[in-house]
């Protein structure tokens, strides 16, 4: 018979306001095995934990039930407490009377009744608990960063500086990401290239960092500390080891009509290309869709002109398989397409551009060499209208319900830079709200208004109509309650941002969860913001939610520190709640093997002693290091041979019985 | 074997001869026998038709040329018996039932006739289409309306409501229309004027992209004229405000017509009697004439002499 102590937490008023905690303690006193039942204001506090430890020793408890918050919150805390008092940590059961009880009930009677039932179920289960011992698994001391923007670069540098090997996988031909496309950065207005390109070079030259550019993750298996990843290294058709980056191939290439991705399609590039002059690595790739050789079998000028014989038309994609201890998702973002926002006429007027396109038009390395000229006729625009929140905070099907967070600041930056460079311009900014929290951010935006005379108008633009090269902007001024008509030369749309399209399939490969907007979900929104709920998977940058550069770099560093903490360990404690098969009951049907999502079940031929009869049988065997304890096999097994330690069929039934008894 | 071949040839002739859009019909006829199919294909497409009050008074041309053109296109429009005013304006109050009743009667009659309902006036289409959507998706309203009307069978949004233009696009098809044009309006530069009621709210009307529509331009191209796209084609003409204040529609309609003129349109077409009124009243000096789209349709089909309808 167990000797069980029940501890009911108030969680301040979180639980106590809708659950009569002392009534819960009183009600479970007579449950089988219970020798002690008590309540306390904050069970997770030092005092609360001391109460548990003291009770374990004083009453010789063999098991503990904590009625508190979700086990995802504090199960680990209370297991440690029990272990410190000499109890097996798996003799702790949590009855969740907060998230699943007090928070969702309004009536105290109902809440209390339900809390009592949940406590009784936990007690019934604990009566059948057995001490479990966790095994250990080794840690591969190498990290994989997926995405080579500022988030991925920073995470990789921080991990590498701590002495661990890091690989960066980047799907485009160069690292640098969106930040490389930016002109100036708020709030200090230092040039993005000046602060980013040295970091790109650092990453490339770091002895612990290996870059896989023009590569994508294709398959992920394994678990924390022991991931195996297939990386598809797409054929560049330029040999990286031979290419010197001289650029002759790009000069000679006769196919120069492909749209430059880096310049947002505002100008063209050759078929063999590096995205921009400071690309890392400075090795071109051949765009098969644009290359004459791949279309007609002729040309080959690049091959003939290359002084190092680096062009290789026959080069094929290569699959590289590597092992990693940790994986960091840093897949970044894109502005949403403007196709559904025809009121601004983006698809009909070349002078209606997105903010990212505007960055390129303002950039010294951009298509206009940093001179602001309108795309339609190359003239200097005199009146510019900026529209914020295009698709952000938009609950219609066209846009995104969230705030993209960066647009208020970069629009203020654009407006300020235009007025600074071209004092003859008139600049309007239409906004729903101006949101500029952050160090020196609000001061920055105010400078745009007060020093640079940017016209901020609260309201939205309803229509942009082009006539004779003039963009007639029709808008509402909500403060004066009037309609506005502005004849503009350019309109700049602050398009909402969304996670990169590669994030969703990656999340599936990593079994990492995502929210409805395809942002990766963090393990805890406040306390574990850089970890995914999937052990060993970490989050860096906008793939977790909209953020600016300072925030991205901070989060990248935080993710790195978590990875370093993991890689610093030689062994990881395994989850002892794994499946196991009763060889006597197993009929060798393979049903469990077929449903196991982790490939943890093998079948072996084994001599079985069945009540004195010795015979060879085909039986299931679980690899405990690979098993994640999901329980799919236990419910599939037709003969009841498969069971999950810590959640045995008997324990689950005891819980159900306890609930039904009431 | 021979018989089967013959029947197949008949079938092909049937399609070739057919005056109606095959893409629509072949889908629906896939499991009918060949002979039956042919008979069906040679007969007209039949629709219930809701003209609305204005089409019997001020906007007779909109109605008349729509009917004549339909007949020429092999489309049979059966005017609903004893139809009533659509309600004229879609009631924005969510508990408003009374002004929706007549629209529901029209919808229920079309359901009883077993055919899709064609509308023509933009305002009627707007009201009837939206009321139909309410009857389909708003359970509370459906119950109240049915309790009040006590129809033989409860109505729950079963009727498909099509604007005449949608009928041309989705049931007849632009290609079929082109084939029927005997006097293409070659060289005529025509702007489409959509107004607001056909397009918005887009989710309910499901007519076309409200910010960048193209259905009327496609129509203009099908009758052989040159469509002129101009940015204000989906802006309001001023609507009912004209009753109170003539200045507002003057400004708004003026903007529309000036924009059309600037882009080279000699005429604009509309489906709305009120739009036509406002635009025409304010067209002086713009050089742009205003027509119902059915007038140009009839002209292209050889049913009306050009330029005499205004």
Contacts between the chains, C-beta under 8 A, distances in Angstrom:
chain1	res1	chain2	res2	distance
A	341	B	211	7.6
A	342	B	209	6.2
A	342	B	210	8.0
A	342	B	211	3.2
A	342	B	212	3.9
A	343	B	211	4.6
A	345	B	212	7.8
A	345	B	231	7.1
A	347	B	212	7.6
A	348	B	212	7.1
A	397	B	203	7.9
A	463	B	231	7.5
A	463	B	235	7.4
A	465	B	231	3.2
A	465	B	232	6.1
A	465	B	259	7.1
A	466	B	231	6.2
A	467	B	231	6.8
A	467	B	259	6.5
A	467	B	262	5.7
A	467	B	263	7.7
A	468	B	262	7.1
A	472	B	231	7.5
